[in-house]
């Protein structure tokens, strides 16, 4: 579940292969270093190489943590790898040289310094070659999309636009052969009909995605069973979309899928563990950020008229209203004339201090008190105002499902999509929120916390 469920084959392959590269580089550097380092300084070289290897594995994890789910290019990845590698190498060199010294510290110190330069070079060359030579194109799955409606076209657009390195769309399958050869989306044509499905799939197709707008009375059950008996994977469009994108396609969602699919369940033990994690995260962050919160409160008061803390009614679990706490980032009585309105990216109501603390999420820190009170969780869907909830429930199907769990300070939608300030963006965030509710567990919560730090450090989102 969570990040491991949606981890892409390319990501896993890169990580495993680069892990082997790092181990090989450190081993080679260790051998070369031992040739010209005095024997007295090479005490327990195996242990030292293991420690340094582990250190540079952090480099790879850091790079993937920064770029997983992003549109960042190869250059950005290499820059991250280089910076993290140099920082760790410098720290490792200084620590080993000062703390161990003549007791065998020169060998690990030199190894860390050499590795901080060699690892980025080797990984950069490997990534450049893998991209330039299309090394992962050969492992793509061949996909046939069953259907010709909007759902089928949407699946095709998503695969070609976002996952072409993992899946190759061979074509669409229509009910009849009358439209064979017709281009439906992204240059992909209708290749076969339901009656010829088995013959077309033989030796050519790895996976059939059922993407019918209306399945009742139209699903070719016998033909799909014949295909499945060949060992070809059959997958519903909603499940496929969830698996590769980390969100649930509300547009194609059927109530039966919600009820009968895996997930959307919890246990008393899981609720207790989540509450304990909420308390640990909240108390720890309150202690660490107390000086920052004090400075923020003073800055808000000096910048504009009004209190530092802002209380706003929001709807929590089961639609219960509570006051969410935030540092005020807008001018006092910002909605006195307009009433409740969406916040825009360059909203004129935002104060000078607000423009600083909002991107860094400092204005959200008082919500740690909401977590301690039990009104919120550390991770969960963001709480929304009643005015907007009532509007969105009428316009967006399943929107009310967001309130079956406690709202959170951060969440899957926040780290994957960012801020939503319209009905269209709220619909997109709902897809991520439903994914989180369906697959919620402590491992996914921890991953969201890590990605939240990424959002704050690198300014992703709004």
Backbone torsions as a table, in degrees:
resi	resn	phi	psi	omega
1	UNK	NA	174.9	173.0
2	UNK	63.5	-140.8	-174.7
3	UNK	-63.3	-29.1	-178.1
4	UNK	-77.4	-26.5	177.8
5	UNK	-70.8	-36.5	-177.0
6	UNK	-98.8	3.7	178.2
7	UNK	-59.7	134.3	-174.8
8	UNK	-84.9	149.9	177.2
9	UNK	-56.2	-38.7	179.5
10	UNK	-62.9	-41.4	178.6
11	UNK	-61.6	-46.7	-179.4
12	UNK	-65.0	-42.5	-180.0
13	UNK	-63.9	-44.5	177.6
14	UNK	-58.7	-45.9	-174.9
15	UNK	-64.6	-44.9	-178.9
16	UNK	-64.9	-46.5	-178.9
17	UNK	-66.4	-40.0	179.3
18	UNK	-70.1	-30.9	175.0
19	UNK	-61.2	-43.9	176.6
20	UNK	-63.4	-38.4	177.6
21	UNK	-62.0	-44.1	-180.0
22	UNK	-61.7	-46.9	179.6
23	UNK	-61.3	-40.2	179.0
24	UNK	-66.7	-41.0	179.3
25	UNK	-62.9	-47.3	-178.7
26	UNK	-64.4	-39.3	178.2
27	UNK	-62.5	-44.8	179.1
28	UNK	-64.9	-42.5	177.9
29	UNK	-63.9	-38.3	178.4
30	UNK	-62.1	-41.7	179.3
31	UNK	-65.2	-44.5	179.4
32	UNK	-65.9	-40.2	-178.7
33	UNK	-65.3	-38.1	-179.7
34	UNK	-66.4	-23.2	-179.8
35	UNK	-67.8	-31.9	-177.0
36	UNK	-120.2	5.6	174.3
37	UNK	-96.2	132.5	179.1
38	UNK	-53.3	144.4	-177.5
39	UNK	-58.6	-29.5	-179.0
40	UNK	-67.2	-18.0	-178.1
41	UNK	-102.8	10.9	-177.9
42	UNK	-118.1	37.2	177.6
43	UNK	-63.0	131.2	178.1
44	UNK	48.3	57.6	-178.0
45	UNK	-61.6	-32.0	179.7
46	UNK	-60.7	-43.1	179.2
47	UNK	-65.6	-42.4	-179.5
48	UNK	-63.1	-42.2	-180.0
49	UNK	-66.3	-35.3	177.7
50	UNK	-64.6	-41.8	-179.8
51	UNK	-66.0	-45.3	-179.7
52	UNK	-66.6	-37.7	177.1
53	UNK	-61.0	-45.0	178.5
54	UNK	-60.9	-37.5	-179.7
55	UNK	-61.5	-43.1	-177.7
56	UNK	-80.4	-16.2	170.4
57	UNK	-65.9	-29.9	175.5
58	UNK	-63.3	-32.2	177.7
59	UNK	-59.6	-47.4	-178.8
60	UNK	-65.2	-44.3	179.6
61	UNK	-61.3	-41.3	-179.4
62	UNK	-61.9	-41.9	-179.7
63	UNK	-65.7	-42.9	179.1
64	UNK	-69.1	-35.7	177.7
65	UNK	-61.1	-40.0	-178.7
66	UNK	-70.7	-36.9	-169.3
67	UNK	-105.6	-9.6	-179.3
68	UNK	-62.1	122.9	179.1
69	UNK	84.6	0.9	-179.7
70	UNK	-95.4	170.4	173.2
71	UNK	-100.9	13.8	-178.8
72	UNK	-61.9	144.1	-176.8
73	UNK	-89.1	-173.9	-176.4
74	UNK	-64.7	-38.4	-177.9
75	UNK	-61.2	-43.8	-179.8
76	UNK	-63.5	-39.8	178.7
77	UNK	-60.7	-45.1	-178.8
78	UNK	-65.8	-38.4	178.0
79	UNK	-61.5	-44.1	179.2
80	UNK	-62.3	-46.7	179.7
81	UNK	-58.9	-44.2	-178.2
82	UNK	-64.4	-47.1	-177.9
83	UNK	-63.2	-49.0	-179.4
84	UNK	-63.7	-39.9	-179.7
85	UNK	-63.6	-45.6	179.9
86	UNK	-64.4	-39.9	179.4
87	UNK	-64.6	-48.7	179.3
88	UNK	-64.8	-40.0	178.8
89	UNK	-61.8	-43.2	179.0
90	UNK	-64.6	-42.6	178.4
91	UNK	-65.0	-42.3	178.7
92	UNK	-64.3	-42.1	178.6
93	UNK	-61.7	-49.0	-178.1
94	UNK	-64.4	-42.5	-177.9
95	UNK	-63.5	-48.1	-178.1
96	UNK	-66.6	-39.0	-177.7
97	UNK	-67.5	-42.5	-176.1
98	UNK	-80.1	-45.3	-172.9
99	UNK	-79.1	-38.1	-176.7
100	UNK	-96.9	-43.4	176.5
101	UNK	56.2	-127.3	-175.8
102	UNK	-71.7	-8.3	179.5
103	UNK	-85.3	34.1	178.8
104	UNK	95.9	16.3	-176.0
105	UNK	-85.2	-18.1	-177.1
106	UNK	-68.7	-35.7	-179.5
107	UNK	-64.3	-54.7	178.8
108	UNK	-64.5	-30.0	178.7
109	UNK	-64.7	-48.4	178.6
110	UNK	-64.9	-37.9	-179.6
111	UNK	-63.3	-41.1	178.7
112	UNK	-66.0	-40.6	-179.5
113	UNK	-66.9	-44.3	178.9
114	UNK	-64.6	-41.4	-179.4
115	UNK	-64.2	-34.7	-178.4
116	UNK	-65.3	-21.9	177.7
117	UNK	-95.5	-41.1	-174.4
118	UNK	-73.5	-40.1	-176.0
119	UNK	-60.5	-49.7	178.4
120	UNK	-60.5	-36.0	-179.0
121	UNK	-65.3	-48.4	-178.2
122	UNK	-63.7	-45.5	-179.2
123	UNK	-66.2	-37.7	179.1
124	UNK	-63.6	-45.0	178.8
125	UNK	-62.7	-42.6	179.9
126	UNK	-62.1	-45.5	-178.1
127	UNK	-67.4	-38.2	179.0
128	UNK	-63.5	-44.5	179.3
129	UNK	-65.0	-41.7	-177.7
130	UNK	-65.0	-36.9	178.6
131	UNK	-75.4	-43.8	-176.2
132	UNK	-67.1	-38.1	-176.5
133	UNK	-95.3	0.7	179.0
134	UNK	53.6	50.5	-174.0
135	UNK	-65.0	-23.0	-175.6
136	UNK	-100.3	2.8	178.5
137	UNK	-64.8	-31.4	-174.4
138	UNK	-70.4	-16.9	-176.3
139	UNK	-100.7	13.4	179.7
140	UNK	-71.3	145.9	173.7
141	UNK	-84.6	136.9	173.9
142	UNK	-85.2	126.4	-172.2
143	UNK	-119.4	137.0	170.6
144	UNK	-115.8	129.6	-178.4
145	UNK	-98.2	120.0	-179.6
146	UNK	-87.5	108.1	-178.1
147	UNK	132.9	160.0	-179.7
148	UNK	-134.0	7.9	-178.1
149	UNK	-86.1	-165.4	-177.3
150	UNK	-64.1	-37.1	178.7
151	UNK	-61.3	-45.2	179.7
152	UNK	-62.7	-43.2	179.7
153	UNK	-65.7	-36.6	178.9
154	UNK	-65.0	-41.7	177.5
155	UNK	-61.5	-43.8	179.7
156	UNK	-61.8	-46.4	-179.8
157	UNK	-61.9	-38.8	-178.5
158	UNK	-67.4	-43.1	-178.8
159	UNK	-65.6	-51.1	-177.0
160	UNK	-64.9	-38.0	-177.1
161	UNK	-79.0	-27.1	-171.9
162	UNK	-126.7	-20.2	-173.2
163	UNK	-135.9	35.5	-178.5
164	UNK	-69.2	-19.5	177.8
165	UNK	-78.0	-13.4	-177.7
166	UNK	-111.6	-29.8	-175.3
167	UNK	-134.1	141.0	173.9
168	UNK	-116.4	118.8	-179.1
169	UNK	-82.2	112.4	-179.7
170	UNK	-78.0	-29.5	-179.7
171	UNK	160.5	-171.6	178.1
172	UNK	-110.9	156.1	172.9
173	UNK	-115.9	124.0	-178.6
174	UNK	-104.2	168.2	179.5
175	UNK	-64.3	-40.1	-179.4
176	UNK	-126.5	171.0	-178.7
177	UNK	-90.4	6.8	-174.8
178	UNK	-62.5	-29.4	-175.5
179	UNK	-109.8	18.6	179.6
180	UNK	-55.2	133.6	179.9
181	UNK	93.2	-9.0	-180.0
182	UNK	-73.1	132.0	176.8
183	UNK	-80.5	127.1	-178.8
184	UNK	-105.7	-42.5	-176.9
185	UNK	-160.6	141.8	174.3
186	UNK	53.3	32.4	179.4
187	UNK	75.7	8.1	-178.3
188	UNK	-93.1	137.2	-173.2
189	UNK	-106.4	163.3	168.4
190	UNK	-74.6	122.7	-172.7
191	UNK	-107.5	-24.2	-175.3
192	UNK	-156.1	174.7	175.8
193	UNK	-117.9	172.7	-176.0
194	UNK	-59.4	-37.6	-176.9
195	UNK	-67.3	-28.3	-178.9
196	UNK	-102.1	15.3	-174.1
197	UNK	-59.2	-47.2	-176.4
198	UNK	-62.1	-43.6	-178.2
199	UNK	-66.4	-39.6	-179.4
200	UNK	-68.3	-39.1	-174.7
201	UNK	-73.4	-23.4	-176.9
202	UNK	-59.6	121.1	175.4
203	UNK	65.4	9.4	-178.2
204	UNK	-125.5	-33.1	-170.6
205	UNK	-110.9	136.6	176.1
206	UNK	-98.9	-27.8	-175.0
207	UNK	-150.1	136.3	173.9
208	UNK	-110.8	126.2	179.5
209	UNK	-104.6	117.7	-179.4
210	UNK	-83.2	109.3	-174.5
211	UNK	-129.1	51.0	177.9
212	UNK	-82.8	134.1	176.9
213	UNK	-64.7	-34.4	178.5
214	UNK	-137.7	111.4	-174.7
215	UNK	-86.5	-22.0	-173.0
216	UNK	-61.5	117.9	177.2
217	UNK	77.2	-1.1	-176.0
218	UNK	-118.5	-11.8	-175.6
219	UNK	-72.9	120.5	180.0
220	UNK	-78.1	79.3	-172.4
221	UNK	-60.9	-49.0	-176.4
222	UNK	-62.4	-44.3	-179.0
223	UNK	-64.7	-39.5	178.9
224	UNK	-66.5	-36.7	176.9
225	UNK	-64.9	-39.2	177.0
226	UNK	-62.7	-41.2	178.6
227	UNK	-65.8	-41.9	-178.5
228	UNK	-64.9	-35.5	179.1
229	UNK	-68.1	-15.6	173.7
230	UNK	-80.1	-6.0	-177.6
231	UNK	93.1	10.5	179.3
232	UNK	-86.8	135.8	-179.1
233	UNK	-71.6	136.3	174.3
234	UNK	-116.1	127.5	-175.9
235	UNK	-140.2	138.0	175.6
236	UNK	-71.3	145.7	-176.3
237	UNK	-59.4	-39.6	-179.3
238	UNK	-64.1	-43.7	179.6
239	UNK	-67.4	-40.2	178.4
240	UNK	-63.0	-46.8	-179.6
241	UNK	-60.7	-41.6	178.8
242	UNK	-63.3	-43.1	-174.2
243	UNK	-67.2	-40.7	-174.3
244	UNK	-92.1	-16.8	-173.3
245	UNK	-113.5	-16.0	-177.0
246	UNK	73.9	23.4	175.9
247	UNK	-150.9	164.2	-176.5
248	UNK	-109.2	126.1	-178.0
249	UNK	-74.1	100.7	-177.7
250	UNK	-65.3	-31.7	-175.9
251	UNK	-62.9	-33.9	-177.1
252	UNK	-104.6	7.3	-172.4
253	UNK	-77.2	131.2	175.2
254	UNK	-105.3	144.2	178.6
255	UNK	-55.0	-35.4	-179.3
256	UNK	-64.2	-33.7	178.8
257	UNK	-65.5	-40.4	178.1
258	UNK	-61.1	-40.1	-173.8
259	UNK	-77.6	-42.5	-170.7
260	UNK	-97.6	-12.5	180.0
261	UNK	-75.5	160.6	176.9
262	UNK	-67.2	153.6	-179.6
263	UNK	99.9	-167.8	-177.1
264	UNK	53.6	40.6	177.8
265	UNK	-144.2	156.2	179.6
266	UNK	-148.3	170.8	178.3
267	UNK	-129.3	163.9	178.9
268	UNK	-61.8	-38.6	178.6
269	UNK	-62.9	-42.7	-179.9
270	UNK	-64.5	-38.1	177.9
271	UNK	-65.0	-39.9	178.7
272	UNK	-65.1	-44.1	180.0
273	UNK	-64.6	-38.7	179.2
274	UNK	-66.3	-39.9	178.8
275	UNK	-66.0	-40.1	177.2
276	UNK	-62.5	-42.5	178.1
277	UNK	-63.7	-39.3	176.7
278	UNK	-58.3	-45.4	-178.4
279	UNK	-65.9	-41.7	-179.3
280	UNK	-65.1	-48.9	179.6
281	UNK	-60.1	-45.1	-174.4
282	UNK	-68.4	-47.3	179.3
283	UNK	-63.3	-43.7	179.4
284	UNK	-61.1	-45.1	-179.4
285	UNK	-69.8	-35.4	177.2
286	UNK	-61.5	-40.9	179.6
287	UNK	-67.6	-42.6	-176.5
288	UNK	-72.0	-38.8	-173.0
289	UNK	-97.5	4.8	-178.9
290	UNK	-54.9	-47.1	177.7
291	UNK	-61.9	-39.9	179.5
292	UNK	-64.9	-39.7	179.0
293	UNK	-65.6	-37.6	178.3
294	UNK	-64.0	-43.4	178.4
295	UNK	-64.7	-40.3	179.5
296	UNK	-63.4	-42.3	179.8
297	UNK	-62.0	-42.0	179.0
298	UNK	-65.6	-43.1	-179.1
299	UNK	-63.4	-40.6	179.7
300	UNK	-62.9	-44.2	-179.5
301	UNK	-64.9	-38.8	-178.4
302	UNK	-74.9	-27.3	-173.4
303	UNK	-78.4	-37.6	-175.4
304	UNK	-153.2	162.6	-178.8
305	UNK	-70.4	139.2	176.5
306	UNK	124.7	170.2	-178.8
307	UNK	-71.3	158.3	178.4
308	UNK	-73.4	-40.1	-179.3
309	UNK	-92.2	141.5	-178.7
310	UNK	-121.2	127.3	178.6
311	UNK	-109.5	126.6	-178.3
312	UNK	-133.7	129.4	179.3
313	UNK	-65.0	129.5	175.4
314	UNK	-132.0	162.2	177.3
315	UNK	-97.8	127.4	-179.7
316	UNK	-104.4	-146.8	-177.3
317	UNK	-62.0	135.9	-179.4
318	UNK	59.3	24.2	176.3
319	UNK	76.8	12.5	178.7
320	UNK	-74.2	131.7	-178.0
321	UNK	-83.5	140.7	175.3
322	UNK	-148.7	165.5	179.9
323	UNK	-95.3	113.6	176.9
324	UNK	-81.0	140.2	-177.2
325	UNK	-102.3	133.3	177.8
326	UNK	-146.9	156.0	166.7
327	UNK	-73.4	133.7	-176.6
328	UNK	-65.2	122.7	-179.9
329	UNK	-115.2	-1.3	176.0
330	UNK	-119.5	165.9	178.3
331	UNK	-67.4	155.3	-179.2
332	UNK	-59.8	136.6	179.9
333	UNK	58.5	44.6	-175.9
334	UNK	-65.0	-26.2	-177.7
335	UNK	-109.1	19.2	-176.6
336	UNK	-65.2	-31.6	-179.2
337	UNK	-95.4	-40.7	-172.7
338	UNK	-90.9	-21.1	-172.6
339	UNK	79.2	-173.3	-179.1
340	UNK	-61.0	123.3	178.1
341	UNK	-138.1	155.0	176.4
342	UNK	-65.3	148.7	174.8
343	UNK	-87.3	128.4	179.1
344	UNK	-96.1	169.3	-175.3
345	UNK	-61.9	-43.7	-179.9
346	UNK	-114.2	52.7	-176.3
347	UNK	-64.2	124.5	-178.9
348	UNK	-66.8	-15.1	179.8
349	UNK	-76.4	-15.1	-178.0
350	UNK	-74.4	134.1	-179.4
351	UNK	-78.7	172.2	178.9
352	UNK	-62.2	-44.7	177.4
353	UNK	-67.1	-36.0	178.6
354	UNK	-59.7	-35.7	179.5
355	UNK	-68.4	-19.8	177.8
356	UNK	-89.3	-44.5	-172.4
357	UNK	-83.0	-22.7	-179.1
358	UNK	-68.8	-49.6	178.7
359	UNK	-61.2	-31.8	180.0
360	UNK	-86.4	-0.3	178.5
361	UNK	63.3	20.0	178.2
362	UNK	-67.3	-31.2	-179.1
363	UNK	-65.5	-17.7	-178.9
364	UNK	-86.4	-12.0	-173.0
365	UNK	-58.7	-36.7	178.1
366	UNK	-60.7	-16.6	178.7
367	UNK	-68.8	-10.4	171.9
368	UNK	-59.4	-30.7	176.5
369	UNK	-69.0	-38.3	175.0
370	UNK	-60.1	-36.3	178.7
371	UNK	-67.1	-44.4	179.5
372	UNK	-62.9	-32.1	178.2
373	UNK	-74.2	-15.5	-177.1
374	UNK	89.1	6.0	179.3
375	UNK	-80.5	-26.2	-179.4
376	UNK	-134.3	165.8	171.1
377	UNK	-110.3	164.5	177.7
378	UNK	-69.2	-38.6	179.4
379	UNK	-121.3	131.2	179.2
380	UNK	167.8	176.7	176.4
381	UNK	-62.2	143.8	179.5
382	UNK	-67.1	138.7	177.8
383	UNK	-72.4	144.1	-178.2
384	UNK	-120.6	161.3	-180.0
385	UNK	-76.7	147.9	-176.4
386	UNK	-58.1	-38.4	-179.1
387	UNK	-57.2	-45.5	-178.1
388	UNK	-78.1	-33.9	179.7
389	UNK	-59.7	-46.2	-178.4
390	UNK	-63.5	-38.4	177.9
391	UNK	-66.2	-45.1	-174.5
392	UNK	-72.7	-31.5	177.8
393	UNK	-65.2	-32.7	177.9
394	UNK	-75.9	-31.1	-174.2
395	UNK	-93.7	-28.4	-172.6
396	UNK	-121.1	121.1	178.1
397	UNK	-65.2	143.3	176.6
398	UNK	70.3	9.0	-177.6
399	UNK	-61.5	-34.6	-178.8
400	UNK	-64.6	-16.2	179.8
401	UNK	-65.4	-19.4	178.2
402	UNK	-60.7	-24.6	-173.4
403	UNK	-96.1	15.4	175.8
404	UNK	-86.2	-5.4	175.4
405	UNK	-128.3	165.4	176.7
406	UNK	-65.7	140.1	174.6
407	UNK	-69.5	163.7	-175.7
408	UNK	-129.0	162.7	173.7
409	UNK	-70.4	-42.4	174.9
410	UNK	-126.7	168.4	-177.3
411	UNK	-166.5	173.5	-179.0
412	UNK	-60.9	-40.2	179.6
413	UNK	-66.5	-36.3	-178.3
414	UNK	-67.3	-42.1	-176.3
415	UNK	-82.4	-21.2	-178.4
416	UNK	-98.6	-26.9	-174.4
417	UNK	-122.5	-41.3	-178.5
418	UNK	104.8	-152.7	-173.6
419	UNK	-86.0	135.7	177.8
420	UNK	-109.7	125.1	-176.4
421	UNK	-129.8	32.0	176.7
422	UNK	-162.2	171.3	178.8
423	UNK	-64.9	-38.9	-179.4
424	UNK	-64.4	-43.5	179.7
425	UNK	-70.9	-32.6	176.3
426	UNK	-65.4	-36.8	175.9
427	UNK	-62.9	-42.5	-179.9
428	UNK	-65.7	-40.4	178.3
429	UNK	-67.1	-33.5	178.5
430	UNK	-60.5	-36.0	179.4
431	UNK	-60.1	-41.7	177.9
432	UNK	-71.8	-39.3	179.3
433	UNK	-62.1	-42.4	179.1
434	UNK	-65.6	-36.5	176.3
435	UNK	-61.2	-44.5	-179.6
436	UNK	-63.5	-46.0	-178.7
437	UNK	-61.4	-39.5	-178.8
438	UNK	-68.2	-38.1	-172.8
439	UNK	-111.7	17.3	-173.8
440	UNK	-58.7	129.8	173.1
441	UNK	-161.2	170.1	-175.4
442	UNK	-65.8	-33.2	179.6
443	UNK	-65.5	-43.2	176.6
444	UNK	-64.8	-39.1	177.2
445	UNK	-59.7	-43.7	179.9
446	UNK	-64.0	-39.9	178.4
447	UNK	-63.7	-39.9	179.1
448	UNK	-65.6	-38.8	177.3
449	UNK	-61.7	-44.3	178.5
450	UNK	-61.2	-43.7	-179.5
451	UNK	-70.9	-24.5	175.3
452	UNK	-66.2	-42.2	175.6
453	UNK	-60.6	-36.8	177.2
454	UNK	-62.9	-44.2	178.8
455	UNK	-58.3	-43.6	-178.1
456	UNK	-68.8	-43.8	-175.3
457	UNK	-72.1	-37.6	-172.6
458	UNK	-107.4	1.4	172.9
459	UNK	71.0	26.3	177.0
460	UNK	-74.9	145.4	-179.7
461	UNK	87.6	-169.7	-176.8
462	UNK	-128.4	NA	NA
